Amino acid sequence: MTAFRPSSFATRPGRWLRATLASVTLAGALVGCGGSVSTAEPFQAGRLIVFGDELSLMVDSDGKGNARHYGINALDSTDSSGSTVACGTANHRIWVQYLASLYGLTFAECNPNGIDDSAILALSRASYGATAADLKAQVLGFEEDLQGGFNETDLVSVLVGLHDVLQVYHDTTYATMADKEAEIYARGKVVAQMIKRMAGNGTRVLVSLVMDVGLTPYAQALGTTEAGHLTALSDQFNLGLRQNMSNDGTHIGLVELNSVVRTYHNNATLNHTELACDEDHRNTDSYAGGTRTTTGNLLNCTTATLVSGDTDPATTYLWADALHPNAYLIQRYLGQLAQTRASDNF
């Protein structure tokens, strides 16, 4: 991947992004499946349908169209009480919000301008802890729903695999690491099959590879050997996805969250070991065998509930908690790459 400087990006986003995206295009890094396709009439998404886990999820618990996400939520600067989030705040959005904004689409979960329900055309089926099997259920459920399935003006986003990697890693029914790698490869293949199913209807699909789970603070706390196992499983999931996915370049685009996380992780100016959200505003995902238990309050982590330190955790810490990236850095860059990939491919 072409090197970039996340620390300078935080202060000079326009110049940095233009330079980086130009080099990405020229070098072919973060490739789209098959490359750019020139069309006389650029694709305009009529709907965005979001599938996957909590890295693509917003939760509007009070139904006011001002959702929170699983990262560091920005606060509404006009609220003197400091208790109200602002879901659409620039630089603190999750990646699918950037993708929706490219086409002028709005999620019901984040609708600060009160757009009428009939004009809500960004739809989310993502869920916390979703795996490849859950993705399949999400897609099939949408096809059976009142939306009438997929069509040629739909854009779909897919990001899943984090909890597959964790589930397989902790599942003691697999006798060897090779058995675990075979299982996780098969799960990546399931995701590829669902992508091909949707793209076969003429739908555009933008898919992200799973991040390298071995680089998370969760994995690093387990030690070098175990972190290496989680990296190997992440790689096999992505291999199963890529080797079984159509490569025509017109209906499928690819972004590489794994490369984004790895590059940020290697930037010595950023904190990639400590957690930005304070202890009362983190999630803990634990596994007994292959069964996940989640506790915590990460959904309510905001810029007012961060750890104290010499630097601003919102702009210098990679991780909100042990498994979930800081939206200001990782989600932000992934979203901008997704915009570019969608524009280039579709």
C-alpha positions in Angstrom: 0.0 0.0 0.0 1.3 3.5 -0.8 2.5 5.1 2.4 0.5 7.9 3.9 0.8 10.1 7.0 -2.3 9.9 9.2 -0.9 12.4 11.6 -0.7 15.1 9.0 -4.1 14.1 7.6 -5.7 15.1 10.9 -4.6 18.7 10.4 -4.5 19.1 6.6 -7.2 16.7 5.3 -7.8 18.3 1.9 -4.2 18.4 0.7 -3.4 15.0 2.2 -6.4 13.3 0.8 -5.9 14.6 -2.7 -2.3 13.6 -2.7 -3.1 10.2 -1.2 -6.0 9.3 -3.5 -3.9 10.3 -6.5 -1.1 8.0 -5.5 -3.6 5.2 -4.7 -5.1 5.5 -8.1 -1.8 5.6 -9.9 -0.2 2.8 -7.9 -3.3 0.6 -8.0 -3.3 0.2 -4.2 -6.5 -0.7 -2.5 -7.6 -2.1 -5.8 -11.2 -2.2 -7.0 -12.2 -5.5 -8.5 -11.0 -5.0 -12.1 -10.2 -1.3 -11.9 -12.0 1.8 -12.9 -14.8 1.8 -15.5 -15.6 4.9 -17.6 -19.3 5.4 -18.2 -21.1 8.1 -20.1 -23.5 8.6 -17.3 -22.0 8.1 -13.8 -24.0 5.8 -11.5 -26.3 7.5 -9.1 -27.5 5.3 -6.3 -31.2 5.3 -5.7 -30.7 3.5 -2.4 -27.9 2.4 -0.1 -28.4 -0.8 1.7 -26.0 -1.5 4.5 -25.1 -5.1 5.7 -22.6 -6.3 8.3 -21.6 -5.9 11.9 -21.3 -2.9 14.2 -18.6 -1.2 12.3 -21.4 -0.2 9.9 -24.1 0.3 12.6 -25.8 3.4 14.0 -28.3 3.0 16.9 -31.1 5.5 17.3 -32.4 4.3 20.6 -34.8 7.2 21.2 -36.1 7.5 17.6 -35.1 11.1 17.2 -32.9 10.6 14.2 -29.7 11.4 16.1 -28.0 8.0 16.4 -24.8 6.9 18.1 -22.2 4.5 16.8 -19.7 2.2 18.4 -16.7 4.5 18.6 -16.2 8.0 19.7 -19.4 10.1 19.2 -19.1 13.8 18.6 -21.1 16.2 20.8 -23.5 18.9 19.7 -21.5 22.1 20.2 -24.7 24.1 20.6 -25.8 22.1 23.7 -24.2 23.7 26.7 -25.1 20.6 28.8 -22.7 18.5 26.8 -25.1 15.6 26.8 -26.3 15.6 23.2 -24.5 13.9 20.3 -24.4 15.2 16.8 -24.5 12.1 14.5 -23.7 13.9 11.4 -20.6 15.8 12.6 -17.8 15.9 10.1 -14.9 13.6 10.8 -16.7 11.6 13.4 -19.0 9.7 11.1 -18.8 6.0 10.3 -17.8 4.8 6.8 -21.2 4.2 5.4 -22.3 7.7 6.3 -19.5 9.0 4.0 -20.8 6.6 1.3 -24.4 7.8 1.7 -23.3 11.4 1.5 -21.7 10.8 -1.9 -25.1 10.2 -3.4 -27.1 12.7 -1.1 -28.8 9.8 0.8 -30.0 10.0 4.4 -30.3 7.3 7.1 -33.4 7.4 9.3 -31.0 6.8 12.2 -29.1 10.0 11.5 -31.6 12.5 10.1 -30.8 15.9 11.8 -32.7 17.8 9.1 -35.9 15.9 9.6 -36.2 14.6 6.0 -39.5 12.9 5.4 -39.7 9.1 5.8 -40.6 8.8 2.1 -37.2 10.3 1.2 -35.1 8.1 3.5 -33.2 5.9 1.0 -30.2 4.8 3.1 -31.2 1.6 4.8 -29.3 -0.4 7.4 -29.6 -4.1 8.2 -26.3 -4.2 10.1 -26.3 -5.7 13.6 -23.9 -5.9 16.5 -21.7 -9.1 16.4 -22.8 -10.1 13.0 -20.9 -13.0 11.3 -20.9 -14.3 7.7 -23.9 -16.5 8.6 -25.7 -13.4 9.9 -24.8 -11.5 6.7 -26.5 -14.2 4.7 -29.6 -13.9 6.8 -29.6 -10.1 6.5 -29.4 -10.3 2.7 -32.1 -13.0 2.3 -34.3 -11.2 4.8 -34.0 -8.0 2.7 -34.9 -9.9 -0.4 -38.1 -11.1 1.3 -39.0 -7.8 2.7 -41.4 -5.2 1.5 -38.5 -3.4 -0.3 -38.8 -6.0 -3.0 -35.2 -7.1 -3.1 -32.4 -5.5 -5.1 -32.4 -3.6 -8.3 -29.9 -1.9 -10.7 -30.0 1.4 -8.9 -29.1 0.0 -5.5 -25.7 0.3 -3.9 -24.9 -2.2 -1.2 -22.2 -2.0 1.4 -20.7 -5.1 3.1 -18.3 -5.2 6.1 -18.3 -8.4 8.2 -15.7 -10.8 9.6 -14.5 -9.4 12.9 -16.7 -11.7 14.9 -16.1 -14.6 12.7 -12.4 -14.3 13.4 -13.0 -14.1 17.1 -15.5 -16.9 17.2 -13.3 -19.3 15.3 -10.2 -18.4 17.3 -12.0 -19.1 20.6 -13.8 -22.3 19.4 -12.1 -25.3 21.0 -13.9 -27.8 18.7 -11.3 -27.2 16.1 -8.3 -29.5 16.8 -5.6 -27.5 15.1 -4.9 -24.0 13.7 -5.1 -25.5 10.2 -8.7 -26.5 11.0 -9.5 -23.0 12.2 -8.0 -21.5 9.0 -10.0 -23.8 6.8 -13.2 -22.8 8.6 -12.5 -19.1 8.5 -11.7 -19.4 4.7 -15.1 -21.0 4.2 -16.8 -18.2 6.0 -15.1 -15.7 3.7 -16.4 -17.7 0.8 -19.9 -17.4 2.1 -19.6 -13.6 2.1 -18.3 -13.8 -1.5 -21.3 -15.9 -2.5 -23.7 -13.3 -1.1 -21.9 -10.5 -2.9 -22.1 -12.4 -6.2 -25.8 -13.1 -5.6 -26.5 -9.3 -5.2 -24.3 -8.2 -8.0 -25.9 -10.8 -10.3 -29.1 -8.6 -10.1 -27.2 -5.6 -11.5 -26.8 -4.2 -8.0 -23.5 -2.4 -7.2 -21.7 -3.8 -4.2 -19.0 -2.2 -2.2 -17.2 -4.6 0.1 -14.5 -4.1 2.7 -12.0 -6.7 3.8 -12.0 -7.5 7.5 -9.3 -5.6 9.5 -6.3 -7.4 10.9 -7.7 -8.5 14.2 -4.2 -9.3 15.4 -3.4 -5.6 15.5 -6.2 -4.7 17.9 -5.4 -4.0 21.6 -7.6 -7.0 22.4 -5.2 -9.3 20.4 -2.0 -7.5 21.5 -2.9 -8.1 25.2 -2.9 -11.9 24.4 0.8 -11.9 23.4 2.7 -12.1 20.2 1.9 -15.7 19.4 -1.9 -15.4 19.9 -2.0 -12.1 18.1 -0.3 -13.8 15.2 -3.0 -16.5 15.2 -5.7 -13.8 14.9 -3.8 -12.1 12.1 -3.6 -15.5 10.2 -7.3 -16.0 10.6 -8.0 -12.5 9.4 -5.9 -13.1 6.3 -7.6 -16.4 5.6 -11.1 -14.8 5.9 -10.0 -12.2 3.4 -8.5 -14.8 1.1 -11.7 -16.8 1.1 -13.6 -13.6 0.2 -11.3 -12.4 -2.6 -10.7 -15.8 -4.3 -14.4 -16.5 -4.6 -15.7 -13.1 -5.6 -16.4 -12.0 -9.1 -13.8 -9.7 -10.6 -15.6 -7.8 -13.4 -15.0 -4.3 -12.0 -18.4 -2.9 -13.0 -20.6 -4.1 -10.2 -18.2 -4.8 -7.3 -15.8 -2.5 -5.6 -13.3 -3.4 -2.9 -11.7 -1.4 -0.1 -9.2 -2.8 2.3 -9.8 -2.0 6.0 -6.9 -4.4 6.8 -4.4 -2.2 5.0 -5.8 1.0 6.5 -5.5 -0.4 10.1 -2.0 -1.8 9.4 -0.7 1.5 8.1 -2.1 3.5 11.0 -0.7 0.9 13.4 2.7 1.4 11.9 2.6 5.2 12.4 4.7 5.9 15.4 3.1 9.4 16.0 -0.3 7.7 16.9 -1.3 5.8 20.0 -2.2 2.2 18.9 -2.1 0.5 22.2 -4.2 2.5 24.7 -8.0 2.9 24.6 -9.6 6.3 24.0 -12.9 5.7 25.8 -12.8 5.7 29.6 -13.5 2.5 31.5 -17.1 3.2 31.9 -17.6 3.7 28.2 -16.1 0.6 26.5 -17.4 -2.7 25.4 -16.0 -6.1 26.3 -16.6 -9.0 23.9 -15.8 -12.3 25.5 -16.1 -15.8 24.1 -16.8 -19.1 25.8 -16.0 -21.5 22.9 -17.8 -19.9 20.0 -20.4 -18.1 22.0 -20.1 -14.3 22.4 -21.1 -12.2 25.4 -21.0 -8.5 25.1 -21.1 -6.1 28.0 -20.3 -2.4 28.4 -21.4 1.1 27.3 -19.3 1.9 24.1 -22.4 3.2 22.4 -22.4 6.2 24.8 -18.7 7.0 24.4 -18.3 10.7 23.3 -15.6 13.2 23.2 -16.5 14.0 26.8 -16.0 10.5 28.1 -12.4 9.9 27.0 -9.3 9.1 29.0 -7.2 12.1 30.0 -3.7 12.6 28.7 -1.2 14.9 27.2 -2.7 14.5 23.7 -6.3 14.5 22.5 -7.5 10.8 22.3 -10.1 11.7 19.7 -7.4 12.6 17.2 -4.4 10.5 18.2 -5.7 7.1 19.6 -6.6 4.5 17.0 -8.9 2.5 19.2 -12.1 3.5 21.1 -12.0 0.2 23.0 -10.1 -3.0 22.6 -11.8 -4.1 19.3 -13.5 -1.0 17.8 -11.6 1.7 15.9 -11.8 5.4 16.5 -14.1 6.9 13.9 -12.1 10.1 13.6 -9.2 8.2 12.1 -9.9 4.7 10.8 -13.6 5.0 10.0 -13.0 8.4 8.5 -10.3 7.3 6.1 -12.2 4.1 5.1 -15.2 6.2 4.3 -13.2 8.5 2.0 -11.7 5.5 0.3 -15.2 4.0 -0.2 -16.3 7.2 -1.8 -13.4 7.1 -4.2 -13.8 3.4 -5.0 -17.6 3.9 -5.7 -16.9 6.8 -8.0 -14.1 5.0 -9.9 -15.9 1.6 -10.3 -19.5 2.5 -10.7 
